[in-house]
Amino acid sequence: PGISSYATHGDGYNFASGLEQRLHFVCNTDPESFSTLFGKLDLKTTIMVNMSKSGSTAETRGNMDAFNALLVAAGLEEGKHNIAITTPNSKFDVYAQSKGFLNIFRMHNETGGRTSVGSAIGMVPAAFAGIDFAGFLQGQCHMDVLTRRAEATANPAMIIALALQSHMQKSGRKNVIMLGYSDALKEFAHYLQQLYMESLGKEYALDGRTQPEGLTMFGGVGTGEQHAFMQQVQKGISDAVVRFVNFRHRKADFGCARAGSTGRQLLAFVKGTEAALWSNGKPFFTTTYSENSAFNLGMMIALEERIVTILAAFKGLNAFDQPGVQDGKLAADVVNDASIYIATKLADTKFVAAHLPFVGTAAEFRAAAKIDVSLTVVDSILSDLEANRAVQDAYPGLEALKMSREFKDGEFVYSISA
């Protein structure tokens, strides 16, 4: 949804779009930015659209819980300020119904997060953002027709996938640098990072063989980002394929002495960089769309989804699972459980009487608390506790704990007292 908002209205979409409401995307778990944002908003006129298939996604659930706590503190009802996008009969669906959410939009359980922009996940934010979602879906449907052509040379997804696969078979693994020559494409490379790396970064093939695979994708906006990449690409190690995306028609232009206009200067950057890559024997692909529109954005995203699917088929991979992401979520749950356990111990009068004051390393605290997790986890929690215990809501009940940390003999030593 953020890609569409940037592409349709630009960076300043909350000020230049003429929308009746402002949009803010809260995707990360960052209490500082959350505090900054909600310190500027009027909760009485704020709605949070919560997107999660199950409701258990840590980022979504954490931000929703924090938002709802603010509502309760302000004497407001949760249901009147929340919308849910989830799967039918999920725990989140049941929760949203019990709280009387303003609306619940449902998506198919089979729809993966990175390929969900054509579902309610994309539709609801598009409605708030004044985006032509029907046009977006029409663009996706049009690309579906093009990428179902049986003749490989008439199928744009097959052409690009074959070219990438063939080049890498001849020259070895490559990274892909995606440069979008329009500020409207500011978030496009970030979207593609997840699409490609989550879909193709796999340990096992479909037949169960151990076969580590992947394709590293990064990039950004053309004329700025190319300065970050092109020295190495042109003259350094040959480890990347460059992809360009640009629009043929522009809605505005300005005079420029060097090129005639800034739009023509933009064209010179694209074609000049292509020429330099060609002369240096470096691989690249260019995709040109007629203009920046919802229809073409739909085509762009659908094309990339099909390329990834074909590449996965070439490599014998399942493009639609993400076991590595699940590994990270499960490991984060271990840290969460350990953090709650340690905070509970430090609030327990029996533990305090038996072990505080405490002076020792993370290993010694782990032994005292009888917690079976790695030293790295224990040390990181103690470090966080020492730095943030006085921050409101960080460690409720432990704000007055006296604590210090000192690096000594190659490791940190903690002093804790009630």
Secondary structure, DSSP 8 states (H G I E B T S, - for coil): -HHHHHHHH-TTHHHHS--SS------S--HHHHHHHHTTS-GGG--EEEE-SSS--HHHHHHHHHHHHHHHHTT--SGGGEEEEE-TT-HHHHHHHHHT-SEEEE--TT--GGG-TTSHHHHHHHHHHT--HHHHHHHHHHHHHHTT-SSGGG-HHHHHHHHHHHHHHHH---EEEEEESSGGGTTHHHHHHHHHHHHH--SB-TTS-B------EEEEEHHHHHHHHHHHHHHS---EEEEEEEES--S---EETTTEEHHHHHHHHHHHHHHHHHHTT--EEEEEESSS-HHHHHHHHHHHHHHHHHHHHHHT--TT--HHHHHHHHHHHHHHHHHHHHHHHHH-HHHHHHH-SEEE-HHHHHHHHT--S-HHHHHHHHHHHHHHTTSTTTSTT-TT-EEEEEEETTEEEEEEE-
